[in-house]
């Protein structure tokens, strides 16, 4: 397994829309393992393939305290969302050190495939619901800071670019 490089906002590759997975093979399973290792090493609770510059509809998530309950979502679709919104403070491995409140549906029903091509549906609540929506946004070329005011987006962009320059 390999720890992959996570793209940092405002990298334009984060805005690329991911393609559906069509082949469920060993290469896909290796990608899932590498993404999981990368997410745990970061550390984070979710990672979309877009964040590691692989533009396929693949997400790994583990919101457990023990970090031993990996969930894999291939070609995820939200098929139902509650009308009631919930506000959560979100962060992102592609926007390290930035945490902002975002409102999203509190409950979602998600249809996806596992890494072996078996379809499933789950009802997600609370942090899992937020994480799934956040990661699907990545697959759609959207970063959570885009939910914020233009002023906050510009401040975050400037902060991230400055951080990158100082690290170089």
C-alpha positions as CSV (number, residue, x, y, z in Angstrom):
1,X,0.0,0.0,0.0
2,X,1.1,3.6,-0.7
3,X,0.3,6.9,0.9
4,X,-0.7,9.2,-2.0
5,X,-0.2,12.9,-2.4
6,X,-3.2,14.9,-1.5
7,X,-4.0,17.9,-3.8
8,X,-4.2,21.2,-2.0
9,X,-6.8,23.9,-2.6
10,X,-6.8,26.0,-4.9
11,X,-5.3,23.4,-7.2
12,X,-7.5,23.4,-10.4
13,X,-7.5,19.6,-10.5
14,X,-9.8,19.7,-7.5
15,X,-12.5,21.1,-9.8
16,X,-12.4,18.3,-12.3
17,X,-15.5,16.1,-12.4
18,X,-14.8,12.4,-11.8
19,X,-15.8,9.7,-14.2
20,X,-17.9,6.7,-13.1
21,X,-16.0,3.5,-12.4
22,X,-16.8,0.9,-15.0
23,X,-14.4,-1.9,-14.2
24,X,-14.2,-3.4,-10.7
25,X,-10.7,-5.0,-10.8
26,X,-7.5,-5.4,-8.8
27,X,-6.4,-1.9,-9.8
28,X,-9.6,-0.4,-8.3
29,X,-9.1,-2.4,-5.1
30,X,-5.5,-1.2,-4.9
31,X,-6.6,2.4,-5.3
32,X,-9.1,1.9,-2.5
33,X,-6.4,0.5,-0.2
34,X,-4.0,3.3,-1.1
35,X,-6.7,5.9,-0.5
36,X,-7.6,4.4,2.9
37,X,-3.9,4.4,3.9
38,X,-3.6,8.0,2.8
39,X,-6.8,9.0,4.7
40,X,-5.7,7.3,7.9
41,X,-2.1,8.8,7.6
42,X,-3.4,12.4,7.1
43,X,-5.4,11.8,9.4
44,X,-8.9,12.3,8.1
45,X,-12.4,10.8,8.1
46,X,-13.0,10.8,4.4
47,X,-11.1,11.0,1.1
48,X,-12.3,11.3,-2.5
49,X,-10.2,10.0,-5.4
50,X,-10.3,13.5,-6.9
51,X,-8.2,14.7,-3.9
52,X,-5.4,12.3,-5.0
53,X,-5.6,13.3,-8.6
54,X,-7.5,10.2,-9.7
55,X,-10.7,11.3,-11.4
56,X,-12.9,8.3,-10.8
57,X,-16.0,8.2,-8.6
58,X,-14.4,6.5,-5.5
59,X,-14.7,7.6,-1.9
60,X,-13.4,6.1,1.4
61,X,-14.8,7.0,4.8
62,X,-14.2,6.0,8.4
63,X,-16.0,8.1,11.0
64,X,-15.5,5.6,13.8
65,X,-13.5,6.5,16.9
66,X,-11.4,3.4,16.5
67,X,-10.6,4.0,12.8
68,X,-11.3,0.4,11.9
69,X,-14.7,0.7,10.1
70,X,-13.7,1.7,6.6
71,X,-16.6,2.3,4.2
72,X,-16.1,2.3,0.5
73,X,-18.5,4.1,-1.9
74,X,-18.0,3.6,-5.7
75,X,-20.2,5.7,-8.0
76,X,-22.1,7.0,-5.0
77,X,-25.5,8.8,-5.6
78,X,-27.7,10.5,-3.1
79,X,-31.1,9.1,-3.9
80,X,-32.9,10.9,-1.0
81,X,-32.1,13.8,1.2
82,X,-34.0,15.2,4.2
83,X,-35.5,18.6,3.9
84,X,-34.1,19.5,7.3
85,X,-30.7,21.0,7.1
86,X,-28.0,20.6,9.8
87,X,-25.0,22.9,10.3
88,X,-21.6,21.2,10.9
89,X,-18.1,22.5,11.1
90,X,-16.3,21.0,8.2
91,X,-12.6,20.6,7.4
92,X,-10.9,19.1,4.4
93,X,-7.6,17.3,3.8
94,X,-7.2,19.4,0.7
95,X,-7.7,22.6,2.8
96,X,-5.6,21.8,5.9
97,X,-6.1,23.9,9.0
98,X,-9.4,25.5,7.7
99,X,-12.7,24.7,9.5
100,X,-15.9,26.4,8.6
101,X,-19.6,25.8,9.2
102,X,-21.6,24.4,6.3
103,X,-25.3,23.6,6.1
104,X,-26.3,20.3,4.5
105,X,-29.2,17.9,4.7
106,X,-29.0,16.0,8.0
107,X,-30.0,12.6,6.6
108,X,-29.3,11.1,3.2
109,X,-29.9,7.8,1.5
110,X,-27.0,6.8,-0.7
111,X,-26.8,4.2,-3.4
112,X,-23.3,3.0,-4.3
113,X,-21.1,-0.1,-5.1
114,X,-18.4,-1.6,-3.0
115,X,-15.0,-2.3,-4.4
116,X,-16.1,-5.7,-5.7
117,X,-19.0,-4.3,-7.7
118,X,-21.8,-5.2,-5.2
119,X,-24.5,-2.5,-5.1
120,X,-25.9,-1.3,-1.7
121,X,-27.9,1.5,-0.1
122,X,-27.5,3.0,3.3
123,X,-29.3,5.8,5.3
124,X,-26.6,8.1,6.7
125,X,-27.1,10.5,9.6
126,X,-25.0,13.1,11.3
127,X,-21.3,13.0,10.6
128,X,-21.5,10.2,8.1
129,X,-24.2,12.1,6.1
130,X,-22.0,15.2,6.1
131,X,-18.9,13.3,5.1
132,X,-20.6,11.5,2.2
133,X,-22.0,14.8,0.9
134,X,-18.6,16.5,1.3
135,X,-16.8,13.7,-0.6
136,X,-19.4,13.5,-3.3
137,X,-18.9,17.2,-3.8
138,X,-15.2,16.5,-4.5
139,X,-16.3,14.0,-7.1
140,X,-18.4,16.7,-8.7
141,X,-15.4,19.1,-8.7
142,X,-16.6,21.1,-5.7
143,X,-14.6,22.0,-2.6
144,X,-16.4,22.9,0.7
145,X,-15.1,26.4,0.7
146,X,-17.3,27.1,-2.3
147,X,-20.3,27.2,0.2
148,X,-18.7,30.2,1.9
149,X,-18.9,33.9,1.1
150,X,-16.7,35.2,-1.6
151,X,-14.7,37.1,1.0
152,X,-14.0,33.9,3.0
153,X,-13.1,32.0,-0.2
154,X,-10.6,34.7,-1.1
155,X,-9.0,34.7,2.4
156,X,-8.7,30.9,2.4
157,X,-7.2,30.9,-1.2
158,X,-4.6,33.5,-0.1
159,X,-3.8,31.7,3.1
160,X,-3.3,28.4,1.2
161,X,-1.2,30.0,-1.5
162,X,1.0,31.7,1.1
163,X,1.4,28.4,3.0
164,X,2.5,26.7,-0.2
165,X,5.0,29.4,-1.0
166,X,6.5,29.2,2.5
167,X,6.7,25.4,2.3
168,X,8.6,25.5,-1.1
